[in-house]
């Protein structure tokens, strides 16, 4: 519903209009001026904040244009109540507002036309289109950003002038204001006109698509990563970017939604965003032999229809959730899993995916996860609590956060000997279930309270000088990252068309950003004591960075558990649905080497004992075996396995295409004969 300030502004604005009417009926010029000022300022504040409430007002017939029109009509009512209906300023005000609203139509049409013409049929990154087509600069941000609000606010000069004229009983000031308002409105319309014709308009869709095809023919992509989804699912494609950069074949990323492109992490791989299905199906992808799919979505059909390439489901995680054995997966030529567990999972599910179509390729993304040799001398153990979210069906077995989260955290922060707690919830937590959102807030408060109590405990001392130095380093790194993100690579450009034109990656900049992010992560963990409890939300630090500073983890059934197993560290999983230990292990492969927690979290002691004394850990060998089963062997590396799988499938695709050509030629010869 918006922040408290936004709610207050919306309330003031809506109360301001009855006040305007009352002031007009009384009549009172000072009261009218004060109420008008409140409505103007509140409206401006809500638009500047991009408030959700502004859109809600338009749904109840109180949209932007209506609000301005009502204020202007009330001003005319005020003039009539002041017995100025026979005064020139009365007729001038009516003529002004009619002319001013007459300007709204060409202004709105021009803004819409400019935006539509500058919205290319495709948007790209790391693709040289500038040498093939001319894409002009975008209009100034001052012209298009919040354009409707800016245009309507030009009436302010006329309103002030008319009110002054009414107070002084002289029409001169009012007509000056009227002239300025109408003049500025005309100037705004004239300023937009050059961008709808001539050299300032981008090429049409056919020319843009022809330029993209020309680039595709020159580049010759061989392996495509295809993705469609909401802006919140961008992480599912982002996790594959580094893998795509390390392919032996020529990579290309195809996205279907502009929102995904806007949330795509920096990459050196060429990217094409093609929102239109027809445009996608007409792209020249004749060189592509392997298409990789990170999600099972309806729009996949637009590429699956191409027979000259082989299609592979690679997913965006490897867990025992039902999504990992979706029956939709049988539409692909192959399904790639991390290890043997994925193969067995499909066999047990019996959803139509054949065993011979499954290939084990490891998880290339897990390379950054470090191993573990016990807690370093002199440091208290760190336990990461990383619950998953409640899921769309709100099944009680999806997440531990509602029934067990507070119990888990309460026992960890009170553990003796002490441990440090890192709480990193799933970013979707609370989006479906209010109970999950409330539990998250209570857990956050619990962790923060424990952190404050520990900071005041004389047993825990901090190296304030080192922390201050790390904090200063963080500030320096963040400033440089902000500088880099604001220049080049298509970021900070006027609009999507400019970002497409100028979106070639700067390799040196890209490498510097990667180095700085590593330095930022190191400085972040040094910026506070190693014993301090911490709530970690947002994209940074990343989940794998949290893995590396932790000695154990508590989580739920999700790919997080499978990924953490790569570290070899002790872990616990909560049986929130209360299936019982044996049934829980039978249904979920990834928990077979875990400490199983009930919703009371009474079993946490076993996990902490394994962390404090690795030599007495009864599950250590089970974790090693499970790691091989879930994630495959350590050698060859996952990236080597992945590249081999791509190469082998490309050979199959080429063999199929050659066979088709031979059969076509043979059929043609028979018909000729």
N, C-alpha and C positions, 0 to 999 in steps of 0.2 A: 504493500500500500504506500510505500514511500517513507522517508525519514520524518521525524517529528517536525523539523523545519518546513518540509514540503507540505505536510498536513496543515500546519499553521498558515502557510501562504495560501493554500487552496481555500481554507476556511475564511481567511480575510478577504480573498477575492470574491467569493460567493456572497459573503455578507456585505461587501462593498456595493453591490448592485441594488439591493433594497435601500441601502443608505443613499445611493444616488437618486433613486426615485423619490424618497422622502424629501431630500434636499431640493429636488426640482419642484415638488408640489408645494413646499412651504411658502415661497421659494427662498433659498439661501445660497448665494454665490460662494462664500467661504466654505460652507459645509459641502457643497457640490465639488469644489476644487479639492478639498481634503479627501473625500471618498473616491474621486477619480484618480488621485495620486496613488492611493492604496491599491486600486484595481490595476493600474498600469504597472506598478512596481512588483506586485505579487505575480502578475502574468509573466513579466519579464524574468523573474527569478525562477519560476517553474520551467520556463522554456530553456533557460540557460543551464539548468540542472538536468534537462532531458527527462523530466519527471514522468513517471507512469501515470500520474494523476491527470496530466494534460490530455492524454489519450482517452482516459475514462470520461472526462468532461464532454468530449465530442460524441461519446456514445449516448449521452443523455440530453442531446440537443443543446449543448452549451459549448459548442466548438469555438475556435479562435475568432472566426469572422463574425459569428453571432454575438460574441461578447463585445467586440468593437462596435458593431452596428447598434446594439442596445444602448451603449454609452452615448453614442452620437444622437440617437433618437431622444434620449433623456435630456441631452443638452438642448435640443430644439424645444422640448417641453419646458425646460427651465426658461428659455427665452420667451416663450408664450406666456408663462405664468408671471414673468417680469413686465408684461404688457409691451413687449418689443415686437409683437407680431406684425406691426406695420413699419418696423424699422428696416433699413437696408441690410443690417447685419443678419437679420432673421432669414431674409431671402438669400443672402450670400452664404449663410451656413448650409441651407438646404442645397443650393447649387453646388457648393464645395463637396458635400458628402456624396451627392449623386455622381459628380465627376470623379471623385476619388474612388468610389466603388466601380465606376466604369473602367478605371485603370487596372482593377484587380484581375479582370479577365485576360487582357493581353499579357500582363505580368505572369500570372499563373500558367498561361499557355506557353510562354517563352521558357520559363523555368523547366516545365515538364518536357518540352521539346529538346532543350539542351541536354537534360539528364538522360533522356531516352537515346538521343543520338550519340552521346558519349559512353553509353553502356554497350560495349562491344559484344558480339555474340560469344566471344571467348575472352578469358583473362589469362595471362601467362606470367610465369617467372622463369628467369634464366633462359629465355628464348629471344633471339635477336630478330625482332619484328621491325625495329626502327630502320634497318637497312632495306626493308622490303616495302613498307608502306609508311606514309606520313601521318603521324598522330600528333595533332597540335596540342599546345599547352591547354590546361583546363582554365576556365574562367576564374577570376580571383575568388578566393574563399568568401570575401566580403559580399559577393554578389549572390552566391547560391546557398551558403550556410544559413539555415533558419530564415529562408528568404520570405516566406509568408508573414512571419512575425515582424521582420524588419519593415516590409512594405506597409503593413497595417499600422505600425507604430509611427509612421510618418504623419499620421493625423494629429499627433500630439501638439505640433506647432499651431495648427488651426484651432484646436480645442483651447489652448492657452490664450491665443489671440482673441477668440470669441468671448471667453470668460472675462478677459481684461476689458474688452469693448463694452460688455454688459455692465461691468462695475463702473466704468468711466462714462457710460452713455455716449460713447464716441465710436463710430464704425471704423475709423482709420486703422487702429491696431488690429482689429479682427480681420480686415481685408489683407493686411500685410501677412498675417499668419496663414490665411487661406491661400494667398498667392504662393507662399513658401511651400506649403503642403502639396498643392497641385503641381508646382514646379518640380519638387523633388520626386514626386511620383512619376512624372513624365520622364525625368532624367534617368530614373531607375529602369524604366522600360526601354529607353533608348540605349542604355549601357548594355543591355542583354542582347539586343538585336544582332550585333556582329557575329555572335556565336552560333547563329542558326543558318548561316550561309557563308559561302566563300572559303577562304583558306583556314578559317578557324573551326571548321567542322571536320570531324573524323571521316575516314572512308566508310562506305556502306558495308553491310554484312558480307556480301559476296567477296569483296576485295580482301577483307580481313581473313576470311576462311581460306581464300586462295593463298594468302601469304603464309598462313599456318601450314597448309599442305606443302607449300614450297620448302618451308623449313623442315618439315617432317621428312620429305624426300631427300634433303641434303644430310640431315642428321642420321636418319635410319635407325630409329629406336628398335630394340630387340626384346626388351622385357618391360612390361607395363605394370605399375601398381595402381589399381583402380579403387576409388573410394567414393561413397555417397553416405551422407548422414547429416545430423543436426550439428550446429556449432559446438554443442557440448560434447560431441563425439570426436572432435578433432584429435584428441589424444590417441585414438585408435590408429590413425594414419601416421601421426608424429612418431610413434614408437618404431616405425619401419624405415624412417628416413636414413638413419646411419647405415642400415643394412643395404638400402638401395644405392647409397653412395659407394659401397664396397663391392658391388656386383662386377663380375668380369665382363658381362655383356652391357650394351648401351641401355641405360635405364630411362624411363619416362614415368611421370606421375600424372594420372588423369583424375581430376576431381569433378564433381557434379554440382556442387553448391558453392556460391561465392562466400558464404559464411565460413565454410571450411578453409577456403583459400586465405581469408583474413585472419584465421587462427592457426595457420600452418607455421610450424617452427622453421627457422632458417635452414636452408639446404642448398647444396650445389646441384641437385638433380633438376633437370628441366621439368616444369609443371604447366599443365594446361587445364584450366577450369572450363568445362563445357556444360552449361546448364541445360541447353536444349538437346533432347534426345535425337531429333533429326540431324542436328549439326554433328553430334557425336558419330552417328552411324555413317555420315558422309565424310568423316575424316580419313585421310590416307594413312592407314595403319598396316599397309601391306608387308612391311619389314618386321612387324612384331610377331614373335613366335611363342611367347609365354606371357600370360596375363595373370597377375596375382590379385586376390580379393581378400581384404582385411575384415569385411563384414558381410553378413547375409542380408541384403536389402533388395527391394523390388527393382530398383534401377539397374541392378547388375545385368538384367536381361538385355539392355542396350548394347553391351559388349559381348555377352555370352553368345549372342547370335552369330558372331564372326567365327567361321569354321577354320580359318587359316592359322589360328593360334590355339594353343592349348591353355585351358583355364584351370587355375589352382586356387583352392581355398586355404589361406594361411592363417586367418583369424587374427584376433588381437589379444590373445591370452590363452593359457592352457590350464583348464581346471575341470573339476567334476560337475560343474553346473550343466544344466540341460542344454544351454546355448552351445556348449562344446560338441554336442552330438545332434545338431539341428538336421532334420530330414532333408532340408533344402540342399545340404551339402552334396547330395548325390548328383546334382546337375553338373558338377565340375568334373574335369578329366582326372584330376588327382586331388587328394586332400593331404596336406603336409602337417605332420604333428612333430612335437619336440622329441618324444621318445616312444618306447614300446607301449607305455600307458595309454597314449592317444589311440593307438591301433586297437588295443584291447577294449577301450571305451566304446568305439564304434561297433565292434563285434558284439559286445554285450547289449548295446542299445538296439541293434538290428533295425536300422533305419534305412537300409538300402545302399550304404556305402560299402563297396567291395574291398576286401583285404588287399587285393593286388593293386588297388588304386590309392593306397595309403603309403606315403613315403616319410620316413623319419629323418628330420633335418636338424634337430636340436633347436636351441633358441639363441640366435645371434645377439639378441638384445641383452642377454645376461652377462656378456663379457665384462662389463664394469663391476659386477658384484664380486667382492673380495672374499677369500676364505677366512678361516678362524682358527686360532691356536690358543684360545682361552683369553680370559680378561687380563690385560697388562697389569703388572705389579704396581700397586699404589693407586689404582683407579677403581671406583665402585662400578659394578655392572650396570649396563644400560639395557632396558627392556622397551621395545617398541610395541605400542598397541596400535594396530592398523586395521580397524574393522572395515568391512565392506558396507555398502548402503543397503537400504531396505528392499530394493527391487520394485518392479512395476506391480507385482502381485501381492507385495507386502506380506509374504509368507514369513512366519516367525522364525523359520530356519535360515533365512537369508543373512541376517545380521545379528551380532551379539549385542549391539549397542543399546537396544531397548531393554532387554531382560537381564543382561549380564554386565554391560559396560561399566556401570558404576561400581559393581562388586569387584570387578577386575582391577580397576584403577585404585579403588580404596585399599585393596590388599597390597597392591604394589607400592603405593606411596607410604604405607605403614610397615613395609617389610623390614625385618631385622635379622641379619645385617642389612643396611639400606641399599636400595638400588635407585637408579635414575629412571624416570618414565618419560618417554617421548610419545605423544598422542598425535597421530596423523590420520584423521578420518577421510573416508572417500569423499571426493568433491560433490557427489550427488546426494549426500546424506541430508535427509529432511525434505527432499524435493517432492516426495510422495506422501510420507507419513509424518504427521505432526508430532506423534509420539517419539519418532526417531530424532526429529529436530530438537525437541525439548530435552531428550536424553543427552544429545550432543552438547547442548548448552550447560547442562548440569555437570557433565564430565569435564568440560572446559573449565568451569568454575572450580571444580574439585582439584584439578591439576594446578591451576593458578594459585589457589589457596595453599596447597602443599608447597609450591615453589616459594611463596612468600614466607611461610613458616621456616623452611629450610634455610633461607637467606639470613634469617635472624638467629640461627642455631650456631653456637660457637664452635661446634665440631666441624663445621664446614667453612673453610677459608677460601678466599678467591685472590687471584693475582690480578688486581685491578689495573696495574700498569699494562700487563699483557693484553687484557681485555680491551682497554682503551686503544691500544695500538691496533688490535684486530678490528675494532670498530672504525677507526680512521681509515684502515685499509679497505674495509667494506664500502665506506663512503666514496673513496677514490675509485674503486672498481665500478660501483654503481653509476657514478657520474660518467665514466668512460663508456660503459655499456649504453647508457642513455644517449650519449653523443653518437655512438656507432649506430644505434637503432634508428636515430633520427636522420641519418644520411645514407643514401644509396640503397641498393637492393630493392627499390620500389617502396620503401617505407617513407612516410612523411610526404608523399607526393600529393598533388592536388586532387586526384581522383583515381579510380581504377584504370582508366585508359592511360594516364601518365605512368602509373605503376607498371602496366604492361609494357609500355614503350621503354621505360628505363629500368626494367627489372632484372638486368643481367647481374649476377652475383659477383661481388668483389672477393676473390679467393683470399687475398691477404686479410681483408676485413673479417671474412667468415672464420678464418683460422684464429684471428686475434680474439674474436668473440668466444670461440670454444675455449681458448686458453684462459680468458678472463673468467668464464663461468667456473672453470676448475679452481681458479684462485679464489673466486667468491665463495665457493663451497668450503674450501679450507679455512678461509677467514671467518666465515659464519660460525663454524663450530668452535673456533677459538675465541669468539666474541663474548662468550658467557661461560661460567664454570662448568666443568665436566660432570658435576653432581646436580646441576640445576634441571628440575622438571621443565618440560617444554611442550606447548601446544603448537603444532606445525600445520598450517593450512596454506593453500595456494600452491603454485607450481614449483616454487623454490623454497627450501632444498627439495630435490627430487626424491622419489621413494627409494631408489637404489642408494642414494647418498645416506638416507636414514638407515638402510640395511647395513651399510658399511661401518657406521659408528655404533651400531647396536650389537649386543651380545646374545640377544634372544628376541623372539617376537611372539605376540599373541594376536591372532587374527581369526577370520572366518573362512568358509569354503569360497575360494575365489582364486584367480590366477596369482594373487599376491603370495599365497602360500606356496604354490609351485615355484614361483620365482625365488622366494626366500630359501627354498631347499638348496638352491645352487650354492649358497654360502656355507652349508654344512653345519650351521649353528642350531642350537636347540630351539624348538618352537612349540607353541600350544595353539589348539584350535577349539573353539567353543561349540559344543553340541546344543545350540539354542533351542532346537526342536525337541530335545530330550529323547533322542532315538535310543540311547544307551550306547556304551562304548563299543561293543562288538558290532552292532548294526551300523553305527556311525562309520566305523572303519571299513565295514563291508561295502557300504554305499559310496565311500569317498576315498579314493586311492591315496590322495595327497596327505591324509591324516594318519597313515599307517605307521609313521615314525614320530608322531606328535604326542605330546601330553594332552589328553582330552579333558576339557573343562566342562563342568556342569554350569548352569546359570548362577550358582552360588560362588563359583570360582574357587571352591575349597581345595582343588587339586593344584593350585599354583605353586605350592611348595616344591613339588617334584620338578617343575621347570627351573625354579631358582636354584635348587640343589645341583642340577646338571650344569648350570652356568658357573656356580662357585667351585665345583669340583669336576672338571671334564673327565678325569680319569675314572670316576665312578658313575659316569653317565650310562645307564642301561640301554639307551636308544641310539648311541653313537653309530654303531655298525648298521643298524636299521636305516639310519639317515643316508649313509653312503650307498647302500643298495637301492634305496628309494630314489635317490638322485639319479643314478644310472637308468633306472626304470622310467622315470618321468621325463628326464631331460636328455637322455642319451649319453654316449661316452664323451670323455674329455678330449679324446683324440680320435680322428681329426677334429679340428675345431668346428664349432657350429657354422661359422662363416664358410669354411671350406666345404662342409656338407651341403650347405644351402646353394653355393655356386655350382656344385656338382649336380644337384637336383635340377637346377635351372638349365644347365647345359644338356643333361640327358633328355629333358622334356622338349627342349628346342629341337633336338635331333628327331624326336618322334613327330613333332609338328612338321618339320621339313620333309620327313619321309612320307607323311600323309599327303602333303601338298604335291610332292613329286608324283606320287601314285595317282592322285586325282588328275594331274596333267596328262599322265600316260593314258589313263582310261578315257579321258576326253578326246585325246588325239586318236586313239584306237577306234572309238565310236565314230568320230568324224570320217576316218578312212573307210569304215564299213559303209557309212551312208553314201559316201562319194562313189564307192565301188558299185 
